[in-house]
Amino acid sequence: MVNPFEGISMKGTLHRITLAAAVAALLGTAPAFAAGAHGEHAGHAMPMASTPIGTPGDAARVTRSIDIDMTDAMRFTPAQVQVKAGETVRFNVLNSGKIRHEMVLGSDADLQAHYAMMMQDPGMRHEEANAVSLDAGKRGQIIWKFDRAGTVSFGCLEPGHYAAGMKGAVSVQ
């Protein structure tokens, strides 16, 4: 039987794996947010999270629900939310406007990076655990577990919306 790994050192294999990961990152095919629950849309992968923002939550472990309204005034209501570290929250999101809006959880840097991608490909739609994209009058949910203290941002990444101030923050105590 032929050994397919004969003559290949572990060090050489690690270098090839590292190189492949670097090329994938440059081509935009790197793995999505650190939470691991995000995918590609319209050929673009969600950017890697620069800081941990939590993990997708288990609906059976939701400790409370928070209603979020998205409007055509390019605002979230409420725009500031407080939760406790370790808490699993269900965001009940309503688009009360007449145009598409979305709520995406992430760090400021990640949201800005993905907003730039959305400006180049406005047809992208988010179907990840940290996001909900809603047509006018529709409702959706995000169930999220906030693991550690800090700030998790959220925003609408539809072209023009984030730049117009459609953003908010979750303060994790």
N, C-alpha and C positions, 0 to 999 in steps of 0.2 A: 504494500500500500504506500502511496506517495504522500509525504507530509507537506501540505500546502504552505506551512510556515517555516520550512527548512531554509536556513540561510538568512532569515529575517530576524534581526535583533530586536529586543523589546525597546531599546532606546530609539532605533530607527522607526519603529511602529508608532511610538509616542510622538515623534517629530512629525510624521505624516498626518496623524490625527489632529495635532495642534494646527498644522498648516491648513488642513481641510476645514477646521472650525473657523480659522481666520478668514479664509476665502469665503465661506458661507456668510460670515458676518458682513463682509464688504459687499456681497451681492444681495444682502437683504433677506437671506434665507436662514438666518440664525434662529435658534429657538426663541419663542415668544417670551412675554413677561416672566419673571422669576417664579411666579406662582405656578407656572407650568400648565395653565388651563386655557391658553390662548392659541389661536391658530392664524392661518393666513387668510387674507381676503383679497380678492381681485389680484392675486399674485404678490401681495406684499405681506410680510410677517410683521406682527406687532414688535416694536423695538424692545430690546432687553431692558428690564427695570434697573435703574441705577441704584435704587434703594428698595428694600422689601416693603411691600404695601399690605401684606396679609395674604390670605389664601381663600379660595372659594369656600363658602360656608355650606354646612349641612342643614337642610331645611328642618330636620328634626331637632336641631340644637339652637334654633333662633331664640334669642332672649328678648328681643323686641323688634317692632316694626317702626320705620320712619317714612312718612309720606314726603315725597319730593315732587314739586310741580315745575315743569319746564314751559316757558312762555316765549312768544314771539318778540317780547321786549329784550330777548337775549339774557334772561336771568333764570336762576334756580331759586325756588322758595321752599324751604330755607336754603341759604347759601352757606351757612355755617352749622355744623352738626358736631355734637360731642358724644363720644362713646368711651367705654372702658376697655383697656387692653384685655384681650381674651374673649371679648364679647362677639357673638355672631348676630348680625343685624340683617333684617330684610328691608331693603329699600323698595317701597311701592312707588313707582315712578309714573307720573301722568304727563303726557304732552297735551297741554290745554291750548296749544297754538294751532295755527293753520298750516304750518310747514313742518318738515321732519326735524326732529331734535334727537340728541342722544346724551346719555350720561355714561362717562367712562372714568373709572377710578385709576389713579396712578400717581407717580411723583410729578412735580412741576416739569422737570426735564423730560420725562417720558411723554407727558401730554403734549409738550411743545414740539418734540421730535415727531410724534405721530400726526400732529396737526399739520406739520409741513408736508408729510406724505399725503394727507387727505386733500391738501390744496392742489397737489399734482394729480390725484386720482379721486375726484369728488364722488364717484360712484361706489366707493368702498362702503361696506356695511359691517358693523361689529356684531359678532355673535359669540363673544367670549364671556366667561364667568364674571369678569369685572366691568361689563358694559351692557347697556341696553339701548337699542336704536329703534325709535318709535315714529310712525307716521302720525299726522295730526289726529288728535282725539283718542289716541291709543294709550293703553297702560302696559306696563311691564314690571319686572322685578330683577333686583340684584340681591343675592344672598352672599354676604361676605363676612369672614372672620378676621377681625383686627388683632394681630398677634402681639404687637408691641406699641409702647407709647411713642408719640410723634404726630406728624401731620400727614394725612393722605389727601391729595387733591382730587378734584373731579372737574370735568368740563365737557362741553359739547364740542366735538371736533368736526362738525359739519362746516364746510368752507364759509368763512366770515364770522361764524358764531363765537368761537373761542377768542378771536381778536377783538370782538365787540364786548367782551367781558363776561361771556357765559361760562362762568367757572365758580367753584366753591371749594370748601375744605372740610375734612373730617378731623377733628382734634381728638386724638386717642390719648386718654389719661391713664 
